[in-house]
Amino acid sequence: MSGLEWESQRVFLAVLRSGSLSGASRLLGIAQATARRRLESLEAGLGVKLFTRTCAGLVPTASARGLVHHVESMAMAAEAFNRMASAETDVSCGTVRLTSSAFLGVEVLPGLIREFHYQHSALKLEISINDLLEDISRQESDIAVRLVRPRETGVVVRRTGALRVGLYASAQCLERYGEPASLDAVRRAPLIGPDRRTADLRRLVEIGLCEADQPFSIATDNHLAQLAALRNGLGFGLCPATVAANYGLIRILPDSFGFDVDVWIAMHNDLRKVGRIAKTFEALGEALNRYLDDSGRSYQAKSAP
């Protein structure tokens, strides 16, 4: 593949992501005329029309949609190549890509990487916030933080501890609805829970928080939206102890209800040879371990009669 062909395909992907030539040119840092010329060159080479112009922007044709998976795979491979090739042994610069769930990526990780970022400010950290798991065996990301044990082959896995999860409510919620004295009372109270994610519902049924046909007063599959509803007094819901403490949430049934969720960190085995990635993995793992140890001690102290 020539450089020009790949550059044209990069424009194609950028238009897909942004919906316009102007957006693609901003993403790639090139002139809009250059983006148009490369896209037209790609269409001419393929002999197909890739986009239809509408008032809402450029809409991909069926031919374009059929190429999306291939061009995204090529982009991920190119990004992985660049990350591996840049600053191979130098910890202070280059790029490290982290991936985690939205909840951990927003509520937990930023505080944990602050000191590492201050010490290595020239190191670029790409943070992918996605509840869909990026494949670390294919090096779609360098380091993954997950709430389920990674099962990919050729991957280094470390358990960093466990989030202590309990049932919580805001002061406003308790003022309005009162404090439930039992799980039966909780089930009759306004509950915050999943919408269509059956795996989350099964988990709540397994731990005894609700029935399979439980009507939730606030139903959303987005865990950050669940936290926002909890913080704003819309009902009772689950939350890790450390995050609940940040927002002044009040634990319900501390002596009879709660559970642990293991937190894992993983990277591809080959990346242990890359200094900046190995150092980031070690620093993040240690920070998670301290954070989860502290949360466990705090959780146990608050749960003591």
SETOR-307529 format. One line per 4 residues: number of its first residue (from 1); their letters; for each residue x, y, z of N, C-alpha, C. Coordinates in Angstrom, 1 decimal. Layout:
BEGIN
NUM) a) X/Y/Z/X/Y/Z/X/Y/Z ~ ...
This chain:
BEGIN
1) msgl) 0.9/-1.2/0.0/0.0/0.0/0.0/0.9/1.2/0.0 ~ 0.7/2.1/-0.9/1.4/3.4/-1.0/1.0/4.3/0.1 ~ 1.9/5.3/0.5/1.5/6.3/1.5/0.3/7.1/1.1 ~ 0.2/7.4/-0.2/-1.0/8.2/-0.7/-2.3/7.4/-0.4
5) ewes) -2.3/6.1/-0.7/-3.5/5.3/-0.5/-3.9/5.3/0.9 ~ -2.9/5.1/1.8/-3.3/5.1/3.3/-3.8/6.5/3.7 ~ -3.2/7.5/3.2/-3.6/8.9/3.6/-5.0/9.1/3.1 ~ -5.4/8.6/1.9/-6.7/8.7/1.4/-7.7/7.9/2.2
9) qrvf) -7.3/6.8/2.7/-8.2/6.0/3.6/-8.3/6.6/4.9 ~ -7.3/7.3/5.4/-7.4/8.1/6.7/-8.5/9.2/6.5 ~ -8.5/9.8/5.4/-9.5/10.8/5.1/-10.9/10.2/5.1 ~ -11.0/9.0/4.5/-12.3/8.3/4.4/-12.8/8.0/5.9
13) lavl) -11.9/7.5/6.7/-12.3/7.2/8.1/-12.6/8.5/8.9 ~ -11.9/9.6/8.7/-12.1/10.8/9.4/-13.5/11.4/9.0 ~ -13.8/11.3/7.7/-15.2/11.7/7.2/-16.3/10.9/7.9 ~ -16.0/9.6/8.0/-17.0/8.7/8.6/-17.2/9.2/10.1
17) rsgs) -16.1/9.5/10.8/-16.2/9.9/12.2/-16.8/11.3/12.4 ~ -16.5/12.2/11.5/-16.9/13.6/11.7/-18.2/14.0/10.9 ~ -18.4/13.2/9.8/-19.6/13.5/9.0/-19.5/14.6/8.0 ~ -18.2/15.1/7.8/-18.0/16.2/6.9/-16.5/16.3/6.5
21) lsga) -16.3/17.0/5.4/-14.9/17.2/4.9/-14.2/18.2/5.9 ~ -14.9/19.2/6.3/-14.3/20.2/7.2/-13.9/19.5/8.5 ~ -14.8/18.6/9.0/-14.5/17.9/10.3/-13.3/17.0/10.1 ~ -13.3/16.3/8.9/-12.1/15.4/8.7/-10.8/16.2/8.6
25) srll) -10.9/17.4/8.0/-9.6/18.2/7.8/-9.1/18.6/9.2 ~ -10.1/18.9/10.1/-9.7/19.3/11.5/-9.1/18.2/12.2 ~ -9.7/17.0/12.1/-9.2/15.8/12.8/-7.8/15.4/12.3 ~ -7.5/15.6/11.0/-6.2/15.2/10.5/-5.2/16.3/10.4
29) giaq) -5.7/17.6/10.6/-4.7/18.7/10.5/-4.3/19.0/9.1 ~ -5.2/18.8/8.2/-4.9/19.1/6.8/-5.9/20.1/6.2 ~ -5.6/20.7/5.0/-6.5/21.6/4.4/-7.8/20.8/3.9 ~ -8.9/21.5/3.9/-10.1/20.9/3.4/-10.0/20.5/2.0
33) atar) -9.3/21.3/1.2/-9.1/21.0/-0.2/-8.3/19.7/-0.4 ~ -7.3/19.5/0.5/-6.5/18.3/0.5/-7.4/17.1/0.8 ~ -8.2/17.2/1.8/-9.1/16.1/2.2/-10.1/15.8/1.1 ~ -10.6/16.8/0.4/-11.5/16.5/-0.7/-10.8/15.8/-1.8
37) rrle) -9.6/16.2/-2.2/-8.8/15.6/-3.2/-8.5/14.1/-2.9 ~ -8.1/13.9/-1.7/-7.8/12.5/-1.3/-9.0/11.6/-1.3 ~ -10.1/12.1/-0.9/-11.4/11.3/-0.9/-11.8/11.0/-2.4 ~ -11.7/12.0/-3.2/-12.1/11.8/-4.6/-11.1/10.8/-5.3
41) slea) -9.9/10.9/-4.9/-8.9/10.0/-5.5/-9.2/8.5/-5.0 ~ -9.6/8.4/-3.8/-10.0/7.0/-3.3/-11.2/6.5/-4.0 ~ -12.2/7.4/-4.2/-13.4/6.9/-4.9/-13.1/6.6/-6.3 ~ -12.3/7.3/-7.0/-11.9/7.0/-8.4/-11.2/5.7/-8.4
45) glgv) -10.3/5.4/-7.5/-9.5/4.2/-7.5/-10.4/3.0/-7.2 ~ -11.4/3.1/-6.3/-12.3/2.0/-6.0/-13.4/1.9/-7.0 ~ -13.7/3.0/-7.7/-14.8/2.9/-8.7/-16.2/2.9/-8.1 ~ -16.3/3.4/-6.9/-17.6/3.5/-6.2/-17.7/4.9/-5.5
49) klft) -19.0/5.2/-5.3/-19.3/6.5/-4.5/-19.3/6.1/-3.0 ~ -18.6/6.8/-2.2/-18.5/6.5/-0.8/-19.5/7.3/0.1 ~ -19.8/8.5/-0.4/-20.7/9.4/0.4/-21.7/10.1/-0.4 ~ -22.9/10.3/0.2/-23.9/11.1/-0.4/-24.0/12.4/0.3
53) rtca) -24.0/13.5/-0.4/-24.1/14.8/0.3/-25.6/15.1/0.6 ~ -25.9/15.4/1.9/-27.2/15.8/2.3/-27.1/17.1/3.1 ~ -28.3/17.6/3.5/-28.2/18.8/4.3/-27.6/18.6/5.7 ~ -27.6/17.3/6.1/-27.1/17.0/7.4/-25.6/16.7/7.3
57) glvp) -25.0/16.7/6.1/-23.6/16.4/6.0/-23.4/15.2/5.0 ~ -22.2/14.6/5.0/-21.9/13.5/4.1/-22.4/12.2/4.8 ~ -23.2/11.4/4.1/-23.8/10.2/4.6/-23.2/9.0/3.8 ~ -22.6/8.0/4.6/-21.9/6.9/3.9/-22.9/6.1/3.1
61) tasa) -22.4/5.7/1.9/-23.2/4.8/1.1/-23.1/3.3/1.6 ~ -23.8/2.4/1.0/-23.7/1.0/1.4/-22.3/0.5/1.1 ~ -21.7/0.9/0.0/-20.3/0.5/-0.2/-19.3/1.0/0.9 ~ -19.5/2.2/1.3/-18.7/2.8/2.4/-18.9/2.0/3.7
65) rglv) -20.2/1.7/4.0/-20.4/0.9/5.3/-19.8/-0.4/5.2 ~ -19.7/-1.0/4.1/-19.0/-2.3/4.0/-17.5/-2.3/4.2 ~ -16.9/-1.1/4.1/-15.5/-0.9/4.2/-15.1/-0.5/5.6 ~ -16.1/-0.1/6.5/-15.8/0.5/7.8/-14.9/-0.4/8.6
69) hhve) -15.3/-1.7/8.7/-14.5/-2.6/9.6/-13.1/-2.7/9.2 ~ -12.8/-2.7/7.9/-11.5/-2.9/7.3/-10.6/-1.7/7.6 ~ -11.2/-0.5/7.4/-10.4/0.7/7.5/-10.1/1.0/9.0 ~ -11.1/0.7/9.9/-10.9/0.8/11.3/-9.8/-0.1/11.8
73) smam) -9.8/-1.3/11.3/-8.7/-2.3/11.7/-7.4/-1.8/11.3 ~ -7.3/-1.2/10.1/-6.0/-0.7/9.6/-5.6/0.5/10.4 ~ -6.5/1.3/10.9/-6.2/2.5/11.7/-5.7/2.0/13.0 ~ -6.3/1.0/13.6/-5.8/0.5/14.9/-4.5/-0.1/14.8
77) aaea) -4.2/-0.8/13.7/-2.9/-1.4/13.5/-1.8/-0.3/13.3 ~ -2.2/0.8/12.6/-1.2/1.9/12.4/-0.9/2.6/13.8 ~ -2.0/2.8/14.6/-1.8/3.4/15.9/-0.9/2.5/16.8 ~ -1.2/1.2/16.8/-0.4/0.3/17.6/1.1/0.3/17.1
81) fnrm) 1.3/0.4/15.8/2.7/0.4/15.3/3.4/1.7/15.8 ~ 2.7/2.8/15.7/3.3/4.1/16.1/3.6/4.1/17.6 ~ 2.7/3.5/18.4/2.9/3.5/19.8/4.2/2.6/20.1 ~ 4.3/1.5/19.5/5.4/0.6/19.7/6.7/1.2/19.2
85) asae) 6.7/1.9/18.1/7.9/2.4/17.5/8.4/3.7/18.2 ~ 7.5/4.4/18.8/7.9/5.7/19.4/8.5/5.5/20.8 ~ 9.7/6.1/21.0/10.3/6.1/22.3/10.3/4.7/23.0 ~ 10.9/3.7/22.3/10.9/2.3/22.7/11.3/2.1/24.2
89) tdvs) 12.4/2.8/24.5/13.0/2.6/25.9/12.8/3.8/26.8 ~ 12.3/4.9/26.2/12.2/6.1/27.0/10.9/6.2/27.7 ~ 10.9/6.3/29.0/9.6/6.3/29.8/9.0/7.7/29.7 ~ 9.9/8.7/29.4/9.4/10.1/29.6/8.6/10.6/28.4
93) cgtv) 8.6/9.9/27.3/7.8/10.4/26.1/7.2/9.3/25.4 ~ 6.5/9.6/24.3/5.8/8.6/23.6/4.3/8.6/24.0 ~ 3.6/7.5/23.7/2.2/7.4/23.9/1.9/6.0/24.6 ~ 0.9/6.1/25.6/0.4/4.9/26.2/-1.1/5.0/26.1
97) rlts) -1.8/4.0/25.6/-3.2/4.0/25.5/-3.8/3.1/26.6 ~ -4.7/3.8/27.4/-5.4/3.1/28.5/-6.9/2.9/28.1 ~ -7.5/1.8/28.5/-8.9/1.6/28.3/-9.6/1.2/29.6 ~ -10.8/1.6/29.8/-11.5/1.2/31.0/-13.0/1.5/30.8
101) safl) -13.8/1.0/31.7/-15.2/1.3/31.6/-15.4/2.8/31.9 ~ -16.6/3.3/31.5/-16.9/4.7/31.7/-16.8/5.1/33.1 ~ -17.4/4.3/34.0/-17.5/4.6/35.4/-16.1/4.8/36.0 ~ -15.2/3.8/35.8/-13.8/3.8/36.3/-13.1/5.0/35.7
105) gvev) -13.2/5.1/34.4/-12.5/6.1/33.6/-12.8/7.5/34.0 ~ -14.0/7.8/34.5/-14.4/9.1/34.9/-14.3/9.3/36.4 ~ -14.7/8.4/37.2/-14.7/8.6/38.7/-13.5/8.1/39.4 ~ -12.7/7.3/38.8/-11.6/6.7/39.6/-10.2/7.0/39.0
109) lpgl) -10.0/6.7/37.7/-8.7/6.7/37.1/-8.0/8.1/37.1 ~ -8.7/9.2/36.8/-8.1/10.5/36.7/-7.3/10.9/38.0 ~ -7.9/10.6/39.1/-7.2/10.9/40.4/-6.0/10.0/40.6 ~ -6.0/8.8/40.1/-4.9/7.8/40.3/-3.7/8.1/39.4
113) iref) -3.9/8.7/38.3/-2.8/8.9/37.3/-2.2/10.3/37.5 ~ -2.8/11.1/38.4/-2.3/12.5/38.5/-0.8/12.6/38.8 ~ -0.4/11.9/39.8/1.1/12.1/40.2/2.0/11.5/39.1 ~ 1.6/10.4/38.5/2.4/9.8/37.4/2.4/10.8/36.2
117) hyqh) 1.3/11.5/35.9/1.3/12.4/34.9/2.2/13.6/35.2 ~ 2.2/14.1/36.4/3.0/15.2/36.8/4.5/14.8/36.6 ~ 4.9/13.6/36.9/6.2/13.2/36.8/6.7/12.9/35.4 ~ 5.7/12.6/34.5/6.0/12.2/33.1/5.1/13.0/32.2
121) salk) 5.2/14.3/32.3/4.3/15.2/31.6/4.4/15.2/30.1 ~ 5.6/14.7/29.6/5.8/14.6/28.1/5.2/13.3/27.6 ~ 4.8/12.4/28.5/4.2/11.2/28.0/2.7/11.4/27.7 ~ 2.3/11.0/26.5/0.9/11.2/26.1/0.1/10.0/26.6
125) leis) -0.9/10.3/27.3/-1.8/9.2/27.8/-3.1/9.3/27.0 ~ -3.4/8.3/26.2/-4.7/8.2/25.5/-5.7/7.4/26.4 ~ -6.8/7.9/26.7/-7.7/7.2/27.7/-9.0/6.9/26.9 ~ -9.2/5.7/26.6/-10.4/5.2/25.9/-11.5/4.8/26.9
129) indl) -12.6/5.6/27.0/-13.7/5.3/27.9/-14.7/4.6/27.1 ~ -14.9/3.3/27.4/-15.7/2.5/26.6/-16.1/1.2/27.4 ~ -17.4/1.0/27.5/-17.9/-0.2/28.2/-17.8/-1.4/27.3 ~ -17.5/-1.2/26.0/-17.2/-2.3/25.1/-15.7/-2.6/25.3
133) ledi) -15.3/-3.9/25.5/-13.9/-4.2/25.8/-13.1/-4.1/24.6 ~ -12.0/-3.2/24.6/-11.0/-3.2/23.6/-10.1/-4.4/23.7 ~ -9.7/-5.0/22.6/-9.0/-6.3/22.6/-7.5/-6.0/22.9 ~ -7.0/-6.3/24.1/-5.6/-6.0/24.4/-4.7/-7.1/23.7
137) srqe) -5.2/-8.3/23.4/-4.4/-9.3/22.7/-4.0/-8.8/21.3 ~ -4.9/-8.0/20.7/-4.7/-7.4/19.4/-4.0/-6.0/19.5 ~ -3.7/-5.6/20.8/-3.1/-4.3/21.1/-3.9/-3.2/20.6 ~ -5.3/-3.3/20.7/-6.1/-2.1/20.4/-5.9/-1.1/21.5
141) sdia) -5.5/-1.6/22.7/-5.1/-0.7/23.8/-3.8/-1.3/24.4 ~ -3.0/-0.5/25.1/-1.8/-1.0/25.7/-2.1/-1.6/27.1 ~ -3.0/-0.9/27.8/-3.3/-1.3/29.2/-4.8/-1.2/29.4 ~ -5.3/-2.2/30.0/-6.8/-2.2/30.3/-7.0/-2.3/31.8
145) vrlv) -8.0/-1.6/32.3/-8.5/-1.7/33.6/-9.9/-2.2/33.6 ~ -10.2/-3.4/34.2/-11.5/-4.0/34.0/-12.0/-4.5/35.3 ~ -13.4/-4.7/35.3/-14.1/-5.2/36.4/-14.4/-6.7/36.2 ~ -13.9/-7.3/35.1/-13.9/-8.8/34.9/-12.5/-9.2/34.5
149) rpre) -12.1/-10.4/34.9/-10.8/-10.9/34.6/-10.6/-11.0/33.1 ~ -9.6/-10.3/32.5/-9.3/-10.5/31.1/-8.9/-11.9/30.8 ~ -9.4/-12.4/29.6/-9.2/-13.8/29.2/-8.5/-13.9/27.9 ~ -8.0/-12.8/27.3/-7.3/-12.9/26.1/-6.0/-13.7/26.3
153) tgvv) -5.5/-14.3/25.2/-4.3/-15.0/25.2/-3.1/-14.0/25.2 ~ -1.9/-14.5/25.7/-0.7/-13.6/25.7/-0.8/-12.4/26.4 ~ -1.6/-12.4/27.5/-1.8/-11.1/28.3/-1.4/-11.3/29.7 ~ -0.7/-10.3/30.2/-0.3/-10.2/31.6/-1.4/-9.6/32.4
157) vrrt) -1.9/-10.3/33.5/-3.0/-9.9/34.3/-2.6/-9.8/35.7 ~ -3.1/-8.7/36.3/-2.9/-8.5/37.8/-4.2/-8.1/38.5 ~ -4.5/-8.7/39.5/-5.7/-8.3/40.3/-5.2/-7.2/41.3 ~ -5.8/-6.1/41.3/-5.3/-4.9/42.1/-6.1/-4.8/43.4
161) galr) -7.2/-5.5/43.6/-8.0/-5.4/44.8/-9.5/-5.4/44.4 ~ -10.3/-4.9/45.2/-11.8/-5.0/45.0/-12.4/-3.7/45.4 ~ -13.4/-3.3/44.6/-14.3/-2.2/45.0/-15.3/-2.7/45.9 ~ -15.5/-2.0/47.1/-16.5/-2.4/48.0/-17.8/-1.6/47.6
165) vgly) -18.8/-2.4/47.2/-20.0/-1.8/46.7/-21.1/-2.0/47.8 ~ -21.9/-0.9/48.0/-23.0/-1.0/48.9/-24.2/-0.3/48.3 ~ -25.3/-0.3/49.1/-26.5/0.4/48.7/-26.5/1.8/49.3 ~ -26.8/2.8/48.5/-26.7/4.2/49.0/-27.9/5.1/48.6
169) asaq) -28.0/6.2/49.3/-29.0/7.2/48.9/-28.4/8.6/49.3 ~ -29.0/9.6/48.7/-28.6/11.0/49.1/-29.4/11.4/50.3 ~ -29.0/12.5/51.0/-29.7/13.0/52.1/-31.1/13.4/51.7 ~ -31.2/14.0/50.5/-32.6/14.4/50.0/-33.5/13.3/49.8
173) cler) -32.9/12.2/49.3/-33.7/11.0/49.0/-34.3/10.4/50.4 ~ -33.4/10.4/51.4/-33.8/9.8/52.7/-34.8/10.8/53.4 ~ -34.6/12.0/53.2/-35.6/13.0/53.7/-37.0/12.8/53.1 ~ -37.0/12.5/51.9/-38.3/12.3/51.2/-39.0/10.9/51.5
177) ygep) -38.1/9.9/51.4/-38.7/8.5/51.4/-38.4/7.8/52.7 ~ -37.6/8.3/53.6/-37.2/7.6/54.8/-36.2/6.5/54.5 ~ -35.6/6.0/55.6/-34.5/5.0/55.4/-35.1/3.6/55.5 ~ -35.0/2.7/54.4/-35.5/1.4/54.5/-34.9/0.6/55.5
181) asld) -35.7/-0.2/56.2/-35.2/-1.0/57.3/-34.8/-2.4/56.9 ~ -35.1/-2.8/55.7/-34.8/-4.2/55.2/-34.7/-4.2/53.7 ~ -34.2/-5.3/53.1/-34.2/-5.4/51.6/-35.6/-5.4/51.0 ~ -36.5/-6.0/51.8/-37.9/-6.0/51.3/-38.4/-4.5/51.2
185) avrr) -38.1/-3.7/52.1/-38.5/-2.3/52.1/-37.7/-1.6/50.9 ~ -36.5/-1.9/50.7/-35.8/-1.3/49.6/-36.4/-1.6/48.3 ~ -36.9/-2.9/48.1/-37.5/-3.3/46.8/-38.8/-2.5/46.6 ~ -39.4/-2.0/47.7/-40.7/-1.2/47.5/-40.4/0.3/47.3
189) apli) -39.1/0.7/47.5/-38.8/2.1/47.4/-38.3/2.4/46.0 ~ -38.2/3.7/45.7/-37.7/4.0/44.3/-36.3/3.5/44.1 ~ -36.1/2.6/43.2/-34.8/2.0/42.9/-34.2/2.6/41.6 ~ -32.9/2.7/41.6/-32.2/3.1/40.3/-31.5/1.8/39.8
193) gpdr) -31.7/1.5/38.6/-31.2/0.2/38.0/-31.1/0.2/36.5 ~ -30.8/-1.0/36.0/-30.5/-1.1/34.5/-31.8/-0.9/33.7 ~ -31.6/-0.6/32.5/-32.8/-0.5/31.5/-32.9/-1.8/30.7 ~ -32.0/-2.0/29.8/-32.1/-3.2/28.9/-30.9/-4.1/29.0
197) rtad) -30.0/-3.8/29.9/-28.8/-4.7/30.0/-29.1/-5.8/31.0 ~ -29.4/-7.0/30.4/-29.9/-8.1/31.2/-28.8/-8.7/32.1 ~ -27.5/-8.5/31.7/-26.5/-9.0/32.6/-26.5/-8.2/33.9 ~ -26.7/-6.9/33.9/-26.7/-6.1/35.1/-27.9/-6.5/35.9
201) lrrl) -29.1/-6.8/35.3/-30.3/-7.2/36.0/-30.1/-8.5/36.7 ~ -29.4/-9.4/36.0/-29.2/-10.8/36.6/-28.3/-10.6/37.9 ~ -27.3/-9.7/37.8/-26.4/-9.5/38.9/-27.2/-9.0/40.1 ~ -28.1/-8.0/39.9/-28.9/-7.5/41.0/-29.8/-8.5/41.6
205) veig) -30.4/-9.4/40.8/-31.2/-10.5/41.3/-30.4/-11.5/42.1 ~ -29.2/-11.8/41.6/-28.3/-12.7/42.3/-27.9/-12.2/43.7 ~ -27.7/-10.9/43.9/-27.3/-10.4/45.2/-28.5/-10.1/46.0 ~ -29.7/-10.3/45.5/-30.9/-10.1/46.3/-31.4/-8.7/46.4
209) lcea) -30.9/-7.8/45.6/-31.4/-6.5/45.7/-32.8/-6.3/45.1 ~ -33.1/-7.1/44.1/-34.4/-6.9/43.4/-34.9/-8.3/42.8 ~ -36.1/-8.3/42.3/-36.7/-9.4/41.6/-36.5/-9.3/40.1 ~ -36.6/-10.3/39.4/-36.4/-10.3/37.9/-37.3/-9.3/37.2
213) dqpf) -38.5/-9.2/37.8/-39.5/-8.2/37.1/-39.6/-6.9/37.9 ~ -38.5/-6.6/38.6/-38.5/-5.3/39.4/-38.7/-4.1/38.5 ~ -39.7/-3.3/38.9/-39.8/-2.0/38.2/-38.8/-0.9/38.8 ~ -38.0/-0.4/38.0/-37.0/0.6/38.5/-37.6/2.0/38.2
217) siat) -37.6/2.9/39.2/-38.0/4.2/39.1/-37.2/5.0/38.1 ~ -35.9/4.8/38.1/-35.0/5.4/37.2/-34.2/4.2/36.5 ~ -34.4/4.0/35.2/-33.8/2.9/34.5/-32.9/3.4/33.5 ~ -31.6/3.0/33.6/-30.6/3.4/32.6/-29.4/2.4/32.6
221) dnhl) -28.9/2.1/31.5/-27.8/1.2/31.4/-26.4/1.9/31.6 ~ -26.5/3.2/31.6/-25.2/4.0/31.8/-24.9/4.1/33.3 ~ -23.8/3.6/33.7/-23.5/3.6/35.2/-23.2/5.0/35.7 ~ -22.7/5.9/34.8/-22.5/7.3/35.2/-23.9/8.0/35.4
225) aqla) -24.9/7.6/34.5/-26.2/8.2/34.7/-26.9/7.7/35.9 ~ -26.6/6.4/36.3/-27.2/5.9/37.5/-26.6/6.7/38.7 ~ -25.3/6.9/38.7/-24.7/7.7/39.8/-25.2/9.1/39.8 ~ -25.5/9.7/38.7/-26.0/11.1/38.7/-27.4/11.1/39.3
229) alrn) -28.2/10.0/39.0/-29.6/9.9/39.5/-29.5/9.7/41.1 ~ -28.5/8.9/41.5/-28.3/8.7/42.9/-27.9/9.9/43.7 ~ -27.0/10.7/43.1/-26.5/11.9/43.7/-27.6/13.0/43.8 ~ -28.5/13.0/42.9/-29.6/14.0/42.8/-30.9/13.5/43.5
233) glgf) -30.8/12.5/44.3/-31.9/12.1/45.2/-33.1/11.4/44.5 ~ -32.9/10.8/43.3/-34.0/10.2/42.6/-34.3/8.8/43.0 ~ -33.5/8.2/43.9/-33.8/6.9/44.4/-32.6/6.3/45.1 ~ -32.7/5.0/45.4/-31.7/4.2/46.1/-31.0/3.4/45.0
237) glcp) -29.6/3.2/45.2/-28.9/2.5/44.2/-27.5/2.1/44.7 ~ -26.8/1.3/43.9/-25.5/0.8/44.2/-24.4/1.8/43.9 ~ -23.4/1.7/44.7/-22.2/2.6/44.4/-21.0/2.1/45.2 ~ -19.8/2.2/44.6/-18.6/1.9/45.4/-18.4/2.8/46.5
241) atva) -17.9/2.3/47.6/-17.8/3.1/48.9/-17.0/4.4/48.7 ~ -15.9/4.3/47.9/-15.0/5.5/47.8/-15.7/6.6/47.0 ~ -16.4/6.2/45.9/-17.1/7.2/45.1/-18.3/7.8/45.9 ~ -19.0/6.9/46.7/-20.1/7.4/47.5/-19.6/8.5/48.5
245) anyg) -18.4/8.2/49.1/-17.8/9.2/50.0/-17.5/10.5/49.4 ~ -17.1/10.5/48.1/-16.8/11.8/47.4/-18.0/12.7/47.3 ~ -19.2/12.1/47.2/-20.4/12.8/47.0/-21.4/12.9/48.2 ~ -20.8/12.4/49.4/-21.6/12.5/50.6/-22.9/11.6/50.6
249) liri) -22.8/10.5/49.9/-24.0/9.6/49.9/-24.0/8.8/51.2 ~ -25.1/8.3/51.6/-25.3/7.7/52.9/-25.6/6.2/52.6 ~ -24.9/5.4/53.3/-25.0/3.9/53.1/-26.3/3.4/53.8 ~ -27.0/2.5/53.1/-28.2/1.9/53.6/-27.9/0.4/53.9
253) lpds) -28.4/-0.1/55.0/-28.3/-1.4/55.4/-26.8/-1.9/55.5 ~ -25.9/-1.1/56.2/-24.5/-1.4/56.1/-24.1/-2.7/56.8 ~ -24.9/-3.2/57.7/-24.6/-4.5/58.3/-25.0/-5.7/57.6 ~ -25.9/-5.5/56.6/-26.5/-6.7/56.0/-26.4/-6.8/54.5
257) fgfd) -25.9/-5.7/53.9/-25.9/-5.7/52.4/-24.6/-5.1/51.9 ~ -23.9/-5.7/51.0/-22.7/-5.2/50.4/-22.0/-6.4/49.7 ~ -21.1/-6.0/48.8/-20.4/-7.1/48.1/-19.1/-6.4/47.4 ~ -18.2/-7.3/47.0/-17.0/-6.8/46.4/-17.0/-7.1/44.9
261) vdvw) -16.3/-6.2/44.1/-16.1/-6.4/42.7/-14.6/-6.3/42.4 ~ -14.0/-7.3/41.9/-12.6/-7.3/41.7/-12.2/-6.4/40.6 ~ -11.1/-5.8/40.7/-10.6/-4.8/39.7/-9.3/-5.4/39.2 ~ -9.2/-5.5/37.8/-8.0/-6.1/37.2/-7.3/-5.1/36.3
265) iamh) -6.0/-5.3/36.1/-5.2/-4.5/35.2/-4.5/-5.5/34.3 ~ -4.4/-5.2/33.0/-3.8/-6.1/32.1/-3.1/-5.4/30.9 ~ -2.1/-6.1/30.3/-1.5/-5.6/29.1/-0.9/-6.8/28.4 ~ -0.6/-6.6/27.1/-0.1/-7.7/26.3/1.3/-8.0/26.8
269) ndlr) 1.7/-9.3/26.8/3.0/-9.8/27.3/4.2/-9.1/26.6 ~ 4.0/-8.9/25.3/5.1/-8.3/24.5/5.4/-6.9/25.0 ~ 4.4/-6.2/25.6/4.6/-4.8/25.9/5.4/-4.6/27.2 ~ 5.8/-5.7/27.9/6.6/-5.5/29.0/8.0/-5.0/28.7
273) kvgr) 8.4/-5.2/27.4/9.7/-4.8/26.9/9.7/-3.3/26.6 ~ 8.5/-2.6/26.5/8.4/-1.2/26.2/8.4/-0.4/27.5 ~ 9.5/0.3/27.7/9.7/1.0/29.0/8.5/1.8/29.5 ~ 8.0/2.7/28.6/7.0/3.6/29.1/5.7/2.9/29.4
277) iakt) 5.4/1.8/28.7/4.1/1.0/28.9/4.3/0.2/30.2 ~ 5.4/-0.5/30.4/5.7/-1.2/31.6/5.7/-0.4/32.8 ~ 6.3/0.8/32.7/6.3/1.8/33.9/4.9/2.3/34.2 ~ 4.1/2.6/33.2/2.7/3.0/33.4/1.9/1.9/34.0
281) feal) 2.1/0.7/33.5/1.3/-0.5/34.1/1.7/-0.7/35.5 ~ 2.9/-0.6/35.9/3.3/-0.7/37.3/2.8/0.4/38.2 ~ 2.9/1.6/37.7/2.5/2.8/38.5/1.0/2.7/38.7 ~ 0.2/2.4/37.6/-1.2/2.4/37.7/-1.7/1.2/38.6
285) geal) -1.0/0.1/38.5/-1.4/-1.0/39.3/-1.2/-0.8/40.8 ~ 0.0/-0.1/41.1/0.2/0.3/42.5/-0.8/1.3/43.0 ~ -1.1/2.3/42.2/-2.1/3.3/42.6/-3.5/2.7/42.8 ~ -3.9/1.7/42.0/-5.1/1.0/42.2/-5.1/0.2/43.4
289) nryl) -4.0/-0.4/43.7/-3.9/-1.3/44.9/-4.0/-0.4/46.1 ~ -3.4/0.7/46.2/-3.5/1.6/47.4/-4.9/2.1/47.5 ~ -5.5/2.5/46.4/-6.8/3.1/46.4/-7.9/2.1/46.9 ~ -7.7/0.8/46.4/-8.7/-0.2/46.8/-8.4/-0.7/48.2
293) ddsg) -7.2/-0.7/48.7/-6.9/-1.0/50.1/-7.5/0.0/51.0 ~ -7.3/1.3/50.7/-7.9/2.3/51.5/-9.4/2.3/51.5 ~ -10.0/2.0/50.4/-11.5/1.9/50.3/-12.0/0.8/51.1 ~ -11.2/-0.4/51.1/-11.6/-1.5/51.9/-11.6/-1.2/53.4
297) rsyq) -10.5/-0.6/53.9/-10.5/-0.2/55.3/-11.6/0.7/55.7 ~ -11.8/1.7/54.9/-12.8/2.7/55.2/-14.2/2.0/55.2 ~ -14.4/1.2/54.2/-15.7/0.5/54.1/-16.0/-0.4/55.4 ~ -14.9/-1.1/55.8/-15.1/-2.0/57.0/-15.3/-1.2/58.2
301) aksa) -14.6/0.0/58.3/-14.8/0.8/59.5/-16.2/1.4/59.6 ~ -16.7/1.8/58.5/-18.1/2.4/58.5/-19.2/1.3/58.7 ~ -18.8/0.0/58.3/-19.8/-1.1/58.5/-19.8/-1.6/59.9 ~ -18.8/-1.3/60.7/-18.7/-1.9/62.0/-19.8/-1.4/62.9
305) p) -20.4/-2.3/63.7/-21.5/-1.9/64.6/-21.0/-0.9/65.7
